[in-house]
Amino acid sequence: MRYRTLGRTGYTVSEIGFGAWGIGGAMWQGSDDDASLAALRAALDAGLDFVDTALAYGDGHSERLIARALAGRSERVLIATKMPPDNRTWPARRGVPLRAAFPVAHVRRCAERSAENLGRPADLLQFHVWRDEWLADDEWPAVERTLEALVAEGTVRAVGISVNDHEPDSALLAVERCDLISSVQVIYNIFDRSSERRLFPLCRTCNVGVIARVPLDEGALTGMVRPGVTFPAGDWRHRYFQGDRKGEVAERVARLRPLLLREADTLAAGALRFCLSHPAVSTVIPGMRTPEHAWANCAVSDGRLLSPSLLGELTAHAWEKNYYE
């Protein structure tokens, strides 16, 4: 495993992090707590030391599983979590005031609940949605003071933003002007490269860390999503891959396959190497629900990035869609 610096936090983090949405249950069906714990432990054994979760993942279930996996282990592991918007609206909508999404009391309550679930302070507390317009909101100074107090008290160690789906420009002002914000978590994969235009260069200039989420496009870039594939009852991917979307994905991934397999053993490995090939990226957080997933994902952190020529060819495969809508 190789390591990079997460912006101005100063944390050294593993290039491959553990995306813990899928182990929380609820929206992702088919998870098994024993398998999830085994996946977490396998990833830690492989040198992974960064885990990303959220209070909303199974109403704290993901956080509590992480605490169980870390019990009795002596190595340093950094945990990032997220506070959900009080209005439970993902993504944040324009014109919604800060007090509707993150009132002061809610911010403190979420930080304290996460610390209780984890059995320790969160190393990084992230807004689970964000709009730059909140920086000019009358409530922002009070929210900022509350977060600074939580850091001073030791309830959390640093603060970041999880950027709205497919809206990397919605956090540019926070990166540029808010010293409190140490990192951004943003969708970045072979299909959605929109972060490269403005957000990534600004993060490098301002020394803000980048956590690349959805590197496999919710499974699309593994090559396993195609017509006829089904998901467990109640799984949110029924909506994400509704209608003709499985066919659309399969056609585009088929065109990617010969390119990625020139420099990677699998499509998933190629997709992760793509993310790591951008110098702004601090860590990539694929989901993992089995030890096999953990071993395969962690093995990608071996120093082999995609070649400049292949990265250039992949530009033609960018596909800015929004299947979350």
C-alpha positions as CSV (number, residue, x, y, z in Angstrom):
1,M,0.0,0.0,0.0
2,R,1.2,3.5,-0.8
3,Y,0.2,6.7,1.0
4,R,-0.5,10.3,0.1
5,T,-1.2,13.5,2.1
6,L,-4.8,14.6,2.6
7,G,-4.4,18.3,2.0
8,R,-4.0,20.7,4.9
9,T,-5.1,18.0,7.4
10,G,-1.5,16.8,7.3
11,Y,-2.8,13.2,7.5
12,T,-1.0,10.6,5.6
13,V,-3.7,8.3,4.2
14,S,-3.7,5.1,2.1
15,E,-4.2,5.6,-1.6
16,I,-7.1,3.1,-1.4
17,G,-9.6,3.9,1.3
18,F,-12.7,1.9,2.4
19,G,-16.0,3.2,1.2
20,A,-18.4,2.1,3.9
21,W,-21.8,3.0,2.5
22,G,-22.5,-0.6,1.3
23,I,-21.9,-2.2,4.7
24,G,-24.5,0.0,6.4
25,G,-27.5,-2.0,5.0
26,A,-30.6,0.0,4.2
27,M,-30.2,1.3,0.7
28,W,-27.6,-1.4,-0.3
29,Q,-29.2,-4.8,0.2
30,G,-27.4,-8.2,0.4
31,S,-24.7,-7.1,2.9
32,D,-23.8,-9.4,5.7
33,D,-22.3,-8.0,8.9
34,D,-19.8,-10.9,9.3
35,A,-18.7,-10.5,5.7
36,S,-18.5,-6.8,6.1
37,L,-16.3,-7.1,9.2
38,A,-14.1,-9.6,7.4
39,A,-13.8,-7.2,4.5
40,L,-12.8,-4.3,6.8
41,R,-10.2,-6.5,8.6
42,A,-8.8,-7.7,5.3
43,A,-8.4,-4.2,4.0
44,L,-6.7,-3.1,7.3
45,D,-4.4,-6.1,7.0
46,A,-3.5,-5.0,3.5
47,G,-2.3,-1.6,4.8
48,L,-5.5,0.5,4.3
49,D,-5.8,3.1,7.0
50,F,-8.6,5.4,5.8
51,V,-12.3,4.5,6.2
52,D,-15.1,6.7,5.0
53,T,-18.6,6.4,6.5
54,A,-21.6,8.5,7.4
55,L,-24.2,8.8,10.2
56,A,-26.9,8.2,7.5
57,Y,-25.5,4.8,6.4
58,G,-27.9,2.5,8.1
59,D,-28.6,5.2,10.8
60,G,-25.2,4.7,12.3
61,H,-24.9,0.9,11.6
62,S,-21.9,1.4,9.3
63,E,-20.1,3.5,12.0
64,R,-20.8,0.9,14.6
65,L,-19.5,-1.9,12.4
66,I,-16.3,0.0,11.9
67,A,-15.9,0.4,15.6
68,R,-16.3,-3.4,16.0
69,A,-13.7,-4.0,13.3
70,L,-11.1,-1.7,14.9
71,A,-11.6,-3.1,18.4
72,G,-8.4,-4.6,19.7
73,R,-6.3,-3.4,16.7
74,S,-3.2,-1.3,17.4
75,E,-2.5,0.3,14.1
76,R,-3.5,3.9,13.3
77,V,-6.7,4.1,11.3
78,L,-8.3,7.4,10.2
79,I,-12.1,7.6,10.1
80,A,-14.0,10.1,8.1
81,T,-17.8,10.4,8.6
82,K,-20.5,12.8,7.4
83,M,-23.4,14.6,9.1
84,P,-26.6,14.3,7.2
85,P,-28.7,17.4,6.3
86,D,-31.4,18.0,8.9
87,N,-34.0,18.2,6.1
88,R,-32.9,14.9,4.7
89,T,-32.6,16.2,1.2
90,W,-29.8,14.9,-1.0
91,P,-28.3,16.7,-2.9
92,A,-28.7,20.2,-1.4
93,R,-31.0,22.4,-3.5
94,R,-30.4,26.0,-4.5
95,G,-32.1,28.6,-2.3
96,V,-32.5,26.3,0.7
97,P,-31.2,28.2,3.8
98,L,-28.4,26.8,5.9
99,R,-30.7,26.6,9.0
100,A,-32.9,24.0,7.1
101,A,-30.0,21.7,6.4
102,F,-27.4,22.3,9.1
103,P,-28.7,24.2,12.1
104,V,-26.2,24.6,14.9
105,A,-27.8,22.2,17.3
106,H,-28.0,19.5,14.5
107,V,-24.3,19.9,13.7
108,R,-23.3,19.3,17.3
109,R,-25.8,16.5,17.8
110,C,-24.5,14.7,14.6
111,A,-20.8,15.0,15.6
112,E,-21.5,13.7,19.1
113,R,-23.7,10.8,17.8
114,S,-20.9,9.7,15.3
115,A,-18.3,9.9,18.1
116,E,-20.5,7.7,20.2
117,N,-21.1,5.2,17.4
118,L,-17.4,5.1,16.5
119,G,-16.2,4.9,20.1
120,R,-13.7,7.7,19.3
121,P,-13.6,11.1,17.7
122,A,-14.0,11.3,14.0
123,D,-10.8,12.3,12.2
124,L,-12.8,14.1,9.6
125,L,-16.4,15.3,9.9
126,Q,-17.9,16.2,6.5
127,F,-21.0,18.0,5.4
128,H,-23.0,15.3,3.6
129,V,-24.3,17.9,1.1
130,W,-23.1,21.4,0.3
131,R,-23.9,24.7,-1.4
132,D,-21.4,27.5,-1.6
133,E,-24.2,30.0,-1.1
134,W,-24.3,29.0,2.6
135,L,-21.0,30.9,3.2
136,A,-23.0,34.1,2.8
137,D,-25.9,32.8,5.0
138,D,-26.5,34.7,8.2
139,E,-26.3,31.3,10.1
140,W,-22.8,30.4,8.7
141,P,-20.7,32.2,11.4
142,A,-22.6,30.3,14.1
143,V,-22.1,27.0,12.3
144,E,-18.5,27.7,11.7
145,R,-17.9,28.6,15.4
146,T,-19.7,25.3,16.4
147,L,-17.4,23.3,14.2
148,E,-14.3,25.1,15.5
149,A,-15.5,24.4,19.1
150,L,-16.0,20.7,18.2
151,V,-12.4,20.5,17.0
152,A,-11.1,22.3,20.0
153,E,-13.0,20.0,22.3
154,G,-11.7,16.9,20.5
155,T,-15.0,15.6,19.3
156,V,-13.8,15.8,15.7
157,R,-10.3,16.6,14.4
158,A,-10.9,18.2,11.0
159,V,-13.8,19.3,8.8
160,G,-14.5,18.7,5.1
161,I,-17.2,18.7,2.5
162,S,-18.9,15.9,0.6
163,V,-19.7,17.7,-2.7
164,N,-23.2,17.3,-4.3
165,D,-23.5,14.6,-6.9
166,H,-22.0,15.7,-10.2
167,E,-21.7,19.3,-9.1
168,P,-18.0,19.8,-8.4
169,D,-18.3,23.6,-8.9
170,S,-20.7,23.9,-6.0
171,A,-17.8,23.9,-3.5
172,L,-15.3,26.2,-5.2
173,L,-15.8,29.1,-2.9
174,A,-15.5,26.9,0.2
175,V,-12.2,25.5,-1.1
176,E,-10.9,28.9,-2.0
177,R,-12.1,31.0,1.0
178,C,-12.8,28.8,4.0
179,D,-9.8,27.8,6.0
180,L,-12.0,25.5,8.1
181,I,-12.5,23.1,5.1
182,S,-9.6,20.7,4.8
183,S,-10.9,18.3,2.2
184,V,-13.6,17.7,-0.4
185,Q,-15.1,14.3,-1.3
186,V,-16.3,14.3,-4.9
187,I,-17.5,11.9,-7.6
188,Y,-14.6,11.1,-9.9
189,N,-14.4,8.3,-12.4
190,I,-13.7,7.6,-16.1
191,F,-17.1,8.8,-17.0
192,D,-17.4,11.9,-14.8
193,R,-14.2,13.9,-15.2
194,S,-15.9,17.3,-14.5
195,S,-13.8,17.8,-11.3
196,E,-10.7,18.1,-13.4
197,R,-11.8,21.4,-15.0
198,R,-11.9,23.7,-11.9
199,L,-12.1,21.9,-8.6
200,F,-8.9,19.8,-8.8
201,P,-6.6,22.7,-9.9
202,L,-8.1,24.8,-7.1
203,C,-7.6,22.1,-4.5
204,R,-4.0,21.8,-5.5
205,T,-3.5,25.5,-5.2
206,C,-5.2,25.7,-1.8
207,N,-3.8,22.5,-0.4
208,V,-7.2,20.9,0.1
209,G,-7.4,17.1,0.1
210,V,-9.5,15.2,-2.5
211,I,-11.4,12.0,-1.6
212,A,-12.5,10.4,-4.9
213,R,-15.8,8.7,-4.4
214,V,-17.9,6.5,-6.8
215,P,-14.7,5.4,-8.7
216,L,-16.6,2.4,-10.2
217,D,-19.8,4.3,-11.0
218,E,-21.8,2.3,-8.5
219,G,-20.6,-0.9,-10.1
220,A,-20.9,0.1,-13.7
221,L,-17.2,0.2,-14.3
222,T,-16.7,-3.3,-13.0
223,G,-18.3,-4.7,-16.2
224,M,-20.9,-6.6,-14.1
225,V,-23.8,-4.3,-14.9
226,R,-25.6,-5.4,-18.1
227,P,-29.1,-6.2,-19.3
228,G,-30.6,-9.1,-17.4
229,V,-28.6,-8.5,-14.2
230,T,-30.8,-8.1,-11.1
231,F,-30.3,-6.6,-7.7
232,P,-31.7,-7.7,-4.3
233,A,-35.2,-6.6,-3.4
234,G,-35.2,-3.1,-2.0
235,D,-31.8,-2.2,-3.3
236,W,-31.4,1.4,-4.5
237,R,-29.6,0.3,-7.7
238,H,-33.0,-0.7,-9.1
239,R,-33.5,3.0,-9.5
240,Y,-29.9,4.0,-10.5
241,F,-29.9,1.4,-13.3
242,Q,-33.5,1.7,-14.3
243,G,-35.0,1.5,-17.8
244,D,-32.4,1.3,-20.6
245,R,-29.5,2.3,-18.4
246,K,-28.0,-1.2,-18.0
247,G,-27.7,-1.4,-21.7
248,E,-26.2,2.0,-22.0
249,V,-23.6,1.2,-19.4
250,A,-22.7,-2.2,-20.9
251,E,-22.2,-0.6,-24.4
252,R,-19.8,2.0,-23.1
253,V,-17.9,-0.3,-20.8
254,A,-17.4,-2.7,-23.7
255,R,-15.6,0.0,-25.6
256,L,-13.5,0.8,-22.5
257,R,-12.5,-2.8,-21.9
258,P,-9.7,-3.2,-24.5
259,L,-8.2,0.1,-23.5
260,L,-8.1,-0.5,-19.7
261,L,-6.9,-4.1,-20.0
262,R,-3.8,-2.9,-21.7
263,E,-2.6,-1.6,-18.4
264,A,-4.7,-3.3,-15.7
265,D,-5.7,-6.8,-14.9
266,T,-9.4,-6.0,-14.5
267,L,-11.8,-3.3,-15.4
268,A,-12.2,-2.3,-11.8
269,A,-8.4,-2.1,-11.3
270,G,-8.2,0.1,-14.4
271,A,-10.9,2.4,-13.1
272,L,-9.2,2.8,-9.7
273,R,-5.8,3.4,-11.4
274,F,-7.4,6.1,-13.4
275,C,-8.4,7.9,-10.3
276,L,-5.0,7.5,-8.7
277,S,-3.4,8.9,-11.8
278,H,-4.6,12.4,-11.1
279,P,-2.1,14.2,-8.8
280,A,-4.9,16.1,-7.0
281,V,-6.4,12.9,-5.6
282,S,-5.4,12.0,-2.1
283,T,-7.4,8.7,-1.7
284,V,-10.0,6.7,-3.6
285,I,-12.8,5.0,-1.7
286,P,-14.4,2.1,-3.5
287,G,-17.0,0.1,-1.6
288,M,-16.0,-3.3,-0.3
289,R,-18.3,-6.0,1.1
290,T,-16.1,-9.1,1.0
291,P,-12.5,-9.9,1.7
292,E,-12.0,-10.6,-1.9
293,H,-13.1,-7.1,-2.8
294,A,-10.7,-5.7,-0.2
295,W,-7.7,-7.7,-1.4
296,A,-8.3,-6.8,-5.1
297,N,-8.9,-3.1,-4.4
298,C,-5.9,-2.7,-2.1
299,A,-3.6,-4.4,-4.6
300,V,-4.1,-1.5,-7.0
301,S,-2.0,0.7,-4.8
302,D,1.3,-0.5,-6.2
303,G,2.7,2.7,-7.8
304,R,1.6,1.8,-11.3
305,L,-0.4,4.7,-12.7
306,L,-2.0,4.7,-16.2
307,S,0.2,6.0,-18.9
308,P,-0.3,9.6,-20.3
309,S,-1.2,8.1,-23.7
310,L,-3.9,5.9,-22.2
311,L,-5.3,8.8,-20.1
312,G,-5.5,10.8,-23.3
313,E,-7.4,8.1,-25.0
314,L,-9.9,7.8,-22.1
315,T,-10.8,11.5,-22.6
316,A,-13.1,10.4,-25.4
317,H,-15.0,8.1,-23.1
318,A,-16.1,10.9,-20.6
319,W,-19.9,10.7,-20.1
320,E,-21.5,13.3,-18.0
321,K,-24.8,11.8,-16.9
322,N,-26.8,11.9,-13.7
323,Y,-28.4,8.6,-12.9
324,Y,-29.1,9.8,-9.4
325,E,-31.9,12.0,-10.7
